[in-house]
Amino acid sequence: MGLIDMEDLISIGVCPRCRSTLVYNKSHYICSNSACVYSKTLNFPVVGTHPVFVDFEHSILERNEIIRTLGASPILRKKSNPLKRKIRRIILGSNVVAKENAARFQELLKNVRDNPVVLVVGGATIGSGADLLYEDPSIQLISFDIYASPFTQFIADAHRIPLADQTVDGVWIQAVLEHVLDPWQVVSEIHRVLKKDGIVYAETPFMQQVHEGPYDFTRFTESGHRWLFKKFELIDSGLVAGPGTQLSWAIDHVTRSIFRSARAGLIVKILFFWVRYIDKISSTKYSLDSASCVFFLGRKAEREITPKEIVKHYRGAQVTYE
């Protein structure tokens, strides 16, 4: 089904400040709650075709900057070249784990209900493996990011998702949680908007160098990532990319630091493309302790796991006692 119509989206949309319903007023949206600042004093602007549902007082996003740039990305991004992207994927590899997990995510959703609604958080670009969701005619997608894109319907801050409680069947959040100031608040919002037994899939880096510049804040071990989703039942979690990928990142960035050049880093990274194959021969236990990226696949629950349970969850190679 692809991205759902804006009319259907607004029917489940809410004000990010007070969670009242939204109303379209000529050229912008306002909150239906007359006591809310976004009802009269402020409004939610529209840039191009993208409404901006952001509570700017509680966000790093700037209203005037979004209007001035028409919702452009705050990070300079080069135009994607399909041929270069394909060559890069061949040389540097692709995210096979995400592709496999997208199929599992898809199957789990369809066991919940027909024509499931899936929210993609940080969907300005289609993540590795996520193509499957966009190509499935039975899945209804809602997608947002902090900047406008052909793959999103609105601009928003994930700390305050502008959707009503229990309105989506699944949430896909890939390579996003390292870029938010408060990942625990974002996961709390994911829990809120998911329906009962809703499914979440997340990928977050553990050992990676800074990317996205000033918008890069946090990293998680596999256990830390599980604890982040402590109000979710575990379906599966583990490794997306292991020590070989982590070494590839390190080679790239060490070269950058020596030659003061990102291009030099990329060239050397390509020359050492083979180090990524270390992932294929590495022990899973040891790889979890030196992973480049980890994933979590879970189901919404009401009970939180306990501190003792998270300690027992550890599946790496280090033994603390017999």
C-alpha positions as a Markdown table, in Angstrom:
| # | Residue | x | y | z |
|---|---|---|---|---|
| 1 | Met | 0.0 | 0.0 | 0.0 |
| 2 | Gly | 2.9 | 2.3 | 0.5 |
| 3 | Leu | 2.6 | 5.6 | 2.4 |
| 4 | Ile | -1.0 | 6.2 | 3.6 |
| 5 | Asp | -3.0 | 9.3 | 2.6 |
| 6 | Met | -2.5 | 12.5 | 4.6 |
| 7 | Glu | -6.3 | 12.5 | 5.3 |
| 8 | Asp | -6.0 | 9.1 | 7.0 |
| 9 | Leu | -2.8 | 10.2 | 8.8 |
| 10 | Ile | -4.4 | 13.3 | 10.2 |
| 11 | Ser | -7.3 | 11.2 | 11.6 |
| 12 | Ile | -4.8 | 9.6 | 14.0 |
| 13 | Gly | -2.4 | 12.6 | 14.3 |
| 14 | Val | -2.1 | 14.6 | 17.5 |
| 15 | Cys | -0.5 | 17.8 | 18.8 |
| 16 | Pro | 3.0 | 16.9 | 20.0 |
| 17 | Arg | 2.6 | 19.3 | 22.9 |
| 18 | Cys | -0.8 | 18.2 | 24.4 |
| 19 | Arg | -1.9 | 15.3 | 22.2 |
| 20 | Ser | -5.2 | 16.9 | 21.2 |
| 21 | Thr | -6.4 | 16.4 | 17.7 |
| 22 | Leu | -5.1 | 18.4 | 14.8 |
| 23 | Val | -7.1 | 20.8 | 12.5 |
| 24 | Tyr | -6.1 | 22.2 | 9.1 |
| 25 | Asn | -6.5 | 25.9 | 9.0 |
| 26 | Lys | -5.9 | 27.4 | 5.4 |
| 27 | Ser | -2.1 | 27.1 | 5.1 |
| 28 | His | -1.1 | 25.4 | 8.3 |
| 29 | Tyr | -2.3 | 23.0 | 11.1 |
| 30 | Ile | -3.3 | 24.0 | 14.6 |
| 31 | Cys | -4.2 | 22.1 | 17.8 |
| 32 | Ser | -7.9 | 21.7 | 18.5 |
| 33 | Asn | -7.3 | 22.4 | 22.2 |
| 34 | Ser | -8.0 | 26.1 | 22.7 |
| 35 | Ala | -5.8 | 26.1 | 25.8 |
| 36 | Cys | -2.8 | 24.9 | 23.9 |
| 37 | Val | -0.2 | 27.4 | 22.6 |
| 38 | Tyr | -0.4 | 25.7 | 19.2 |
| 39 | Ser | -4.0 | 26.6 | 18.9 |
| 40 | Lys | -3.7 | 30.4 | 18.6 |
| 41 | Thr | -0.3 | 31.8 | 19.4 |
| 42 | Leu | 1.7 | 29.3 | 17.4 |
| 43 | Asn | 0.8 | 26.8 | 14.6 |
| 44 | Phe | 2.3 | 23.9 | 12.7 |
| 45 | Pro | 3.6 | 25.2 | 9.4 |
| 46 | Val | 3.7 | 23.3 | 6.1 |
| 47 | Val | 6.9 | 23.4 | 4.0 |
| 48 | Gly | 6.3 | 22.2 | 0.5 |
| 49 | Thr | 4.0 | 19.2 | 1.0 |
| 50 | His | 5.3 | 18.4 | 4.5 |
| 51 | Pro | 3.5 | 19.5 | 7.7 |
| 52 | Val | 5.9 | 20.2 | 10.5 |
| 53 | Phe | 4.5 | 18.6 | 13.7 |
| 54 | Val | 7.2 | 19.7 | 16.2 |
| 55 | Asp | 6.9 | 21.2 | 19.7 |
| 56 | Phe | 9.8 | 23.6 | 19.1 |
| 57 | Glu | 10.1 | 24.6 | 22.8 |
| 58 | His | 11.1 | 21.0 | 23.6 |
| 59 | Ser | 13.2 | 20.2 | 20.5 |
| 60 | Ile | 16.6 | 20.8 | 19.0 |
| 61 | Leu | 14.8 | 21.7 | 15.8 |
| 62 | Glu | 14.4 | 25.4 | 14.9 |
| 63 | Arg | 11.1 | 26.5 | 13.4 |
| 64 | Asn | 12.5 | 29.4 | 11.4 |
| 65 | Glu | 15.4 | 27.3 | 10.0 |
| 66 | Ile | 13.0 | 24.6 | 8.8 |
| 67 | Ile | 10.8 | 27.2 | 7.1 |
| 68 | Arg | 13.8 | 29.0 | 5.6 |
| 69 | Thr | 15.3 | 25.8 | 4.2 |
| 70 | Leu | 11.9 | 24.3 | 3.2 |
| 71 | Gly | 12.6 | 21.3 | 5.5 |
| 72 | Ala | 16.1 | 20.5 | 4.1 |
| 73 | Ser | 18.3 | 18.2 | 6.0 |
| 74 | Pro | 20.5 | 19.9 | 8.6 |
| 75 | Ile | 23.4 | 17.7 | 7.5 |
| 76 | Leu | 24.8 | 18.2 | 4.0 |
| 77 | Arg | 23.9 | 15.2 | 1.9 |
| 78 | Lys | 25.2 | 14.4 | -1.5 |
| 79 | Lys | 22.7 | 13.3 | -4.2 |
| 80 | Ser | 22.4 | 9.6 | -4.3 |
| 81 | Asn | 23.9 | 8.0 | -7.5 |
| 82 | Pro | 22.4 | 4.5 | -8.1 |
| 83 | Leu | 25.5 | 3.2 | -9.9 |
| 84 | Lys | 27.9 | 4.5 | -7.2 |
| 85 | Arg | 25.6 | 3.1 | -4.5 |
| 86 | Lys | 25.6 | -0.3 | -6.2 |
| 87 | Ile | 29.4 | -0.4 | -6.6 |
| 88 | Arg | 29.8 | 0.7 | -3.0 |
| 89 | Arg | 27.5 | -2.1 | -1.8 |
| 90 | Ile | 29.4 | -4.7 | -3.8 |
| 91 | Ile | 32.8 | -3.5 | -2.4 |
| 92 | Leu | 31.8 | -2.7 | 1.1 |
| 93 | Gly | 28.9 | -5.1 | 1.6 |
| 94 | Ser | 25.3 | -4.7 | 2.5 |
| 95 | Asn | 23.1 | -5.3 | 5.6 |
| 96 | Val | 22.0 | -8.9 | 5.1 |
| 97 | Val | 20.7 | -9.2 | 8.7 |
| 98 | Ala | 18.3 | -6.3 | 8.2 |
| 99 | Lys | 16.9 | -7.9 | 5.0 |
| 100 | Glu | 16.3 | -11.2 | 6.9 |
| 101 | Asn | 14.8 | -9.4 | 9.9 |
| 102 | Ala | 12.5 | -7.3 | 7.6 |
| 103 | Ala | 11.0 | -10.5 | 6.4 |
| 104 | Arg | 10.5 | -11.7 | 10.0 |
| 105 | Phe | 9.1 | -8.4 | 11.0 |
| 106 | Gln | 6.7 | -8.5 | 8.0 |
| 107 | Glu | 5.5 | -12.0 | 9.0 |
| 108 | Leu | 5.0 | -11.1 | 12.6 |
| 109 | Leu | 2.9 | -8.1 | 11.7 |
| 110 | Lys | 0.6 | -10.1 | 9.5 |
| 111 | Asn | 0.1 | -12.5 | 12.4 |
| 112 | Val | -1.2 | -9.6 | 14.4 |
| 113 | Arg | -3.7 | -8.3 | 11.8 |
| 114 | Asp | -4.4 | -7.9 | 8.1 |
| 115 | Asn | -3.2 | -4.7 | 6.4 |
| 116 | Pro | -1.0 | -3.6 | 9.4 |
| 117 | Val | 0.0 | 0.0 | 9.9 |
| 118 | Val | 3.8 | 0.5 | 10.2 |
| 119 | Leu | 5.5 | 3.6 | 11.5 |
| 120 | Val | 9.0 | 4.3 | 10.1 |
| 121 | Val | 10.9 | 6.6 | 12.5 |
| 122 | Gly | 13.7 | 8.3 | 10.6 |
| 123 | Gly | 12.4 | 7.3 | 7.2 |
| 124 | Ala | 13.9 | 10.1 | 5.1 |
| 125 | Thr | 15.9 | 7.4 | 3.3 |
| 126 | Ile | 14.9 | 3.8 | 3.0 |
| 127 | Gly | 17.2 | 1.8 | 5.2 |
| 128 | Ser | 18.9 | -1.4 | 4.2 |
| 129 | Gly | 16.5 | -4.3 | 4.0 |
| 130 | Ala | 13.4 | -2.0 | 4.5 |
| 131 | Asp | 12.6 | -2.1 | 0.8 |
| 132 | Leu | 10.5 | -5.2 | 1.5 |
| 133 | Leu | 8.1 | -3.1 | 3.6 |
| 134 | Tyr | 7.6 | -0.5 | 1.0 |
| 135 | Glu | 7.0 | -3.1 | -1.7 |
| 136 | Asp | 4.4 | -5.0 | 0.2 |
| 137 | Pro | 0.9 | -3.8 | -0.9 |
| 138 | Ser | -0.7 | -5.1 | 2.3 |
| 139 | Ile | 1.4 | -2.8 | 4.6 |
| 140 | Gln | 0.2 | 0.7 | 5.3 |
| 141 | Leu | 3.2 | 3.0 | 6.0 |
| 142 | Ile | 3.6 | 6.2 | 8.0 |
| 143 | Ser | 7.0 | 7.7 | 7.8 |
| 144 | Phe | 8.7 | 10.8 | 9.3 |
| 145 | Asp | 12.1 | 12.3 | 9.9 |
| 146 | Ile | 13.5 | 15.7 | 11.0 |
| 147 | Tyr | 13.7 | 16.7 | 7.4 |
| 148 | Ala | 11.5 | 16.4 | 4.3 |
| 149 | Ser | 11.9 | 13.6 | 1.9 |
| 150 | Pro | 9.9 | 11.8 | -0.9 |
| 151 | Phe | 9.7 | 8.9 | 1.5 |
| 152 | Thr | 8.1 | 10.8 | 4.4 |
| 153 | Gln | 4.7 | 12.4 | 5.0 |
| 154 | Phe | 5.7 | 14.9 | 7.7 |
| 155 | Ile | 8.5 | 16.4 | 9.8 |
| 156 | Ala | 8.6 | 15.6 | 13.5 |
| 157 | Asp | 10.8 | 15.0 | 16.5 |
| 158 | Ala | 10.8 | 11.4 | 17.7 |
| 159 | His | 10.8 | 12.5 | 21.3 |
| 160 | Arg | 7.2 | 13.6 | 20.8 |
| 161 | Ile | 5.7 | 11.4 | 18.1 |
| 162 | Pro | 2.5 | 13.3 | 16.8 |
| 163 | Leu | 0.3 | 10.2 | 16.7 |
| 164 | Ala | -2.4 | 9.1 | 19.1 |
| 165 | Asp | -2.0 | 6.2 | 21.6 |
| 166 | Gln | -2.1 | 2.7 | 20.2 |
| 167 | Thr | -2.5 | 3.6 | 16.5 |
| 168 | Val | 0.2 | 1.5 | 14.8 |
| 169 | Asp | 0.9 | -2.2 | 14.5 |
| 170 | Gly | 4.6 | -2.0 | 14.0 |
| 171 | Val | 7.5 | 0.4 | 14.3 |
| 172 | Trp | 10.7 | 0.2 | 12.3 |
| 173 | Ile | 13.6 | 2.4 | 13.6 |
| 174 | Gln | 16.9 | 1.7 | 11.9 |
| 175 | Ala | 20.1 | 3.7 | 12.7 |
| 176 | Val | 18.2 | 6.4 | 14.5 |
| 177 | Leu | 18.5 | 6.0 | 18.2 |
| 178 | Glu | 22.1 | 7.1 | 18.3 |
| 179 | His | 21.0 | 10.4 | 16.8 |
| 180 | Val | 18.4 | 11.4 | 19.4 |
| 181 | Leu | 19.2 | 13.1 | 22.7 |
| 182 | Asp | 17.0 | 10.8 | 24.8 |
| 183 | Pro | 16.7 | 7.3 | 23.4 |
| 184 | Trp | 14.7 | 6.2 | 26.4 |
| 185 | Gln | 12.0 | 8.9 | 25.8 |
| 186 | Val | 11.9 | 7.9 | 22.1 |
| 187 | Val | 11.4 | 4.2 | 23.0 |
| 188 | Ser | 8.7 | 5.2 | 25.5 |
| 189 | Glu | 6.9 | 7.0 | 22.6 |
| 190 | Ile | 7.2 | 3.9 | 20.4 |
| 191 | His | 5.6 | 1.9 | 23.2 |
| 192 | Arg | 2.8 | 4.4 | 23.5 |
| 193 | Val | 1.9 | 4.5 | 19.8 |
| 194 | Leu | 2.0 | 0.7 | 19.4 |
| 195 | Lys | -1.2 | -1.3 | 19.7 |
| 196 | Lys | -1.4 | -4.3 | 22.0 |
| 197 | Asp | 1.1 | -6.9 | 20.8 |
| 198 | Gly | 2.6 | -4.4 | 18.4 |
| 199 | Ile | 6.0 | -5.3 | 16.9 |
| 200 | Val | 9.2 | -3.1 | 17.0 |
| 201 | Tyr | 12.4 | -3.6 | 15.1 |
| 202 | Ala | 15.5 | -1.5 | 15.9 |
| 203 | Glu | 19.1 | -1.3 | 14.8 |
| 204 | Thr | 21.6 | 0.8 | 16.7 |
| 205 | Pro | 25.4 | 1.0 | 16.6 |
| 206 | Phe | 27.7 | -0.2 | 19.4 |
| 207 | Met | 31.2 | 0.5 | 18.1 |
| 208 | Gln | 31.1 | 3.0 | 15.3 |
| 209 | Gln | 32.8 | 6.4 | 14.9 |
| 210 | Val | 30.8 | 9.6 | 14.8 |
| 211 | His | 28.5 | 10.1 | 11.8 |
| 212 | Glu | 25.9 | 12.8 | 11.2 |
| 213 | Gly | 28.3 | 15.2 | 13.0 |
| 214 | Pro | 26.6 | 17.2 | 15.8 |
| 215 | Tyr | 23.5 | 14.9 | 15.6 |
| 216 | Asp | 25.3 | 11.8 | 16.9 |
| 217 | Phe | 25.0 | 11.2 | 20.7 |
| 218 | Thr | 24.8 | 7.6 | 21.9 |
| 219 | Arg | 26.0 | 4.0 | 21.5 |
| 220 | Phe | 24.7 | 0.7 | 23.0 |
| 221 | Thr | 26.1 | -2.7 | 23.8 |
| 222 | Glu | 23.8 | -5.6 | 22.9 |
| 223 | Ser | 22.7 | -5.9 | 26.6 |
| 224 | Gly | 22.3 | -2.1 | 26.8 |
| 225 | His | 20.1 | -2.1 | 23.7 |
| 226 | Arg | 17.9 | -4.9 | 25.3 |
| 227 | Trp | 17.6 | -2.8 | 28.4 |
| 228 | Leu | 16.5 | 0.2 | 26.4 |
| 229 | Phe | 13.6 | -1.9 | 25.2 |
| 230 | Lys | 12.9 | -3.3 | 28.7 |
| 231 | Lys | 9.1 | -2.8 | 28.3 |
| 232 | Phe | 9.1 | -5.2 | 25.3 |
| 233 | Glu | 9.0 | -8.9 | 25.1 |
| 234 | Leu | 12.1 | -10.3 | 23.4 |
| 235 | Ile | 11.5 | -12.1 | 20.1 |
| 236 | Asp | 15.2 | -11.9 | 19.0 |
| 237 | Ser | 18.2 | -9.7 | 19.4 |
| 238 | Gly | 21.8 | -9.9 | 18.4 |
| 239 | Leu | 24.4 | -8.9 | 15.8 |
| 240 | Val | 23.9 | -6.8 | 12.7 |
| 241 | Ala | 27.6 | -6.3 | 12.0 |
| 242 | Gly | 30.6 | -7.7 | 13.9 |
| 243 | Pro | 34.3 | -6.9 | 14.6 |
| 244 | Gly | 35.3 | -7.0 | 10.9 |
| 245 | Thr | 32.8 | -4.2 | 10.1 |
| 246 | Gln | 34.0 | -2.4 | 13.3 |
| 247 | Leu | 37.6 | -2.7 | 12.1 |
| 248 | Ser | 36.6 | -1.3 | 8.7 |
| 249 | Trp | 35.1 | 1.8 | 10.3 |
| 250 | Ala | 38.3 | 2.2 | 12.4 |
| 251 | Ile | 40.5 | 2.0 | 9.3 |
| 252 | Asp | 38.5 | 4.6 | 7.6 |
| 253 | His | 38.5 | 7.0 | 10.4 |
| 254 | Val | 42.1 | 6.5 | 11.5 |
| 255 | Thr | 43.1 | 7.3 | 7.8 |
| 256 | Arg | 40.8 | 10.4 | 7.9 |
| 257 | Ser | 42.5 | 11.7 | 11.0 |
| 258 | Ile | 46.0 | 11.2 | 9.6 |
| 259 | Phe | 45.4 | 12.7 | 6.1 |
| 260 | Arg | 42.6 | 15.1 | 7.2 |
| 261 | Ser | 40.5 | 13.7 | 4.4 |
| 262 | Ala | 37.3 | 11.7 | 4.3 |
| 263 | Arg | 38.1 | 10.7 | 0.7 |
| 264 | Ala | 41.4 | 9.2 | 1.8 |
| 265 | Gly | 39.5 | 7.3 | 4.5 |
| 266 | Leu | 37.1 | 5.9 | 1.9 |
| 267 | Ile | 39.9 | 4.9 | -0.5 |
| 268 | Val | 41.8 | 3.0 | 2.2 |
| 269 | Lys | 38.5 | 1.4 | 3.5 |
| 270 | Ile | 37.9 | 0.1 | -0.1 |
| 271 | Leu | 41.5 | -1.3 | -0.2 |
| 272 | Phe | 40.8 | -3.1 | 3.0 |
| 273 | Phe | 37.3 | -4.2 | 2.0 |
| 274 | Trp | 38.2 | -7.8 | 2.9 |
| 275 | Val | 38.4 | -7.1 | 6.7 |
| 276 | Arg | 34.5 | -7.1 | 6.7 |
| 277 | Tyr | 34.7 | -10.9 | 5.9 |
| 278 | Ile | 36.1 | -11.4 | 9.4 |
| 279 | Asp | 32.4 | -11.1 | 10.5 |
| 280 | Lys | 31.7 | -14.4 | 8.7 |
| 281 | Ile | 34.3 | -16.4 | 10.5 |
| 282 | Ser | 34.1 | -14.8 | 13.9 |
| 283 | Ser | 32.5 | -16.5 | 17.0 |
| 284 | Thr | 29.1 | -14.9 | 17.6 |
| 285 | Lys | 29.8 | -14.7 | 21.4 |
| 286 | Tyr | 33.1 | -12.8 | 20.8 |
| 287 | Ser | 31.5 | -10.7 | 18.1 |
| 288 | Leu | 28.8 | -9.5 | 20.4 |
| 289 | Asp | 31.4 | -8.0 | 22.6 |
| 290 | Ser | 33.0 | -6.1 | 19.7 |
| 291 | Ala | 30.0 | -5.5 | 17.5 |
| 292 | Ser | 29.7 | -2.6 | 15.1 |
| 293 | Cys | 25.9 | -2.7 | 15.3 |
| 294 | Val | 23.2 | -4.6 | 17.1 |
| 295 | Phe | 19.4 | -5.2 | 16.6 |
| 296 | Phe | 16.3 | -5.8 | 18.7 |
| 297 | Leu | 13.1 | -7.4 | 17.6 |
| 298 | Gly | 10.3 | -7.4 | 20.2 |
| 299 | Arg | 6.7 | -7.3 | 21.0 |
| 300 | Lys | 5.0 | -4.6 | 23.2 |
| 301 | Ala | 4.5 | -5.8 | 26.8 |
| 302 | Glu | 3.2 | -4.3 | 30.0 |
| 303 | Arg | 5.8 | -5.8 | 32.3 |
| 304 | Glu | 9.3 | -4.5 | 32.3 |
| 305 | Ile | 12.3 | -6.9 | 32.6 |
| 306 | Thr | 14.2 | -6.6 | 35.9 |
| 307 | Pro | 17.8 | -5.6 | 36.5 |
| 308 | Lys | 18.6 | -9.3 | 37.4 |
| 309 | Glu | 17.0 | -10.4 | 34.1 |
| 310 | Ile | 19.2 | -8.0 | 32.0 |
| 311 | Val | 22.3 | -9.3 | 33.7 |
| 312 | Lys | 21.3 | -12.9 | 32.8 |
| 313 | His | 20.5 | -11.8 | 29.2 |
| 314 | Tyr | 24.2 | -11.2 | 28.5 |
| 315 | Arg | 25.4 | -13.6 | 25.7 |
| 316 | Gly | 28.9 | -12.4 | 25.0 |
| 317 | Ala | 32.1 | -14.3 | 25.7 |
| 318 | Gln | 33.2 | -12.8 | 29.0 |
| 319 | Val | 32.6 | -15.0 | 32.1 |
| 320 | Thr | 32.4 | -13.2 | 35.4 |
| 321 | Tyr | 31.9 | -16.2 | 37.6 |
| 322 | Glu | 31.5 | -20.0 | 37.4 |
